[in-house]
Structure formats: C-alpha cells, structure tokens
Amino acid sequence: MKKILEGIVVSLKMSKTAVVKITIVKEHPMYKKLVKKHRKIKADTSDLKLSLGDKVRMEETRPISRDKHFKILEVIKK
C-alpha cells in the first residue's frame, strides 16, 4: 500500500523537485498533550505549476533519485 501525504510547498529552488513540509500531530504517550512534529520531504513535481505555500497531495513511489521517493499528484489549494 502506498503512502499518500498532504503538505505545504516550502522550496522550489531545484529543477523538477519541490520540498514539501508535512505536519504530524500525535498525542504524547505519558502527558496526553497534542504534539506537532514536522518533516521535510523532497518530491518530484512532474510538470506541475507550483508556487510557495501551495497545499499538495503526494504519493510514495519508487526511488527517483537519492533523496526523492515521493511524487506530487495534485495541488489541493493555491
């Protein structure tokens, strides 16, 4: 089963690659407080017109390069 994640585009400085920040909200096991964790993922853009701050949906794919393992499917919100 492939992972499908949603995140916000943070950087577009590389060609055919976007850096997407995903936010994970988990409950702390002992204190029961909600804790936010962030992770930056490099994703393949595949001829999409993106801009900074776009909310995108991406899916896990075969390794495209050393760091890229995700491909952007669609732009959810501009």
N, C-alpha and C positions, 0 to 999 in steps of 0.2 A: 504494500500500500504506500502510495506516495504522499509525502507531507505537503500540505497546502497552507501557506502562511500569508499573513497580511502585515504590511509595514509601510513606513514613510520613507520616501527617497531623500537621502541626505547628501549624496555627492554624485556628480555626473562628469567628473574630470577625466575618466578613462574612456577610450573608444569602445563601443558595444558593451559597456559594463556600467552598472549602477550600484551604488552602495545603499542598501536598504536597512533601516533600523527597525527591529521588531521589539515589542514590549511584552513581557510575560508577567502576569500578576498571579502570585502564589500566596497562600496563607502560610505564615510561619508555623512550624510544627509545635513549638512549645508555647509561644505567646499569642497565637491565633490572630495576629495582626497581618493585614494585607501588605505584601512587599512587592515592589516593582523591580524587575530586572530587565536590562536592555542588552541587545546583541546586534552587532552589525554584520550583515551578510552581503557578499558580492553576488550579483545576479546578472544574467545575460539579458540584454534589452531587446534584441531581435527586431529591429526596425520600428520600434515604438517611439512616438514623440513624447518624451518625458520632460518634466521640469521639477525643480526642487520643491519639496513639500507635497508632492503627489502621493496619494494613498494607493498602493498597488497590491495585487494578489499575485503570488508566485508559487511555483511548484518545484519540488525536488526532481532532479534529473540526473543523468549520467554525468561524470566529471567533464566539464568543458575545458577547464584549464586547472592549474594547480589549486586555485582558490575558489573557482566558480563551480557550484554544484546545484544552482537554482536558476530557473528561467522565469521571467516575468510574463504572466498570462494576460493581464488586463489592468487598466487604470480604473480604480473604483471612484475616486474623487479627485478633481483637479485642485 
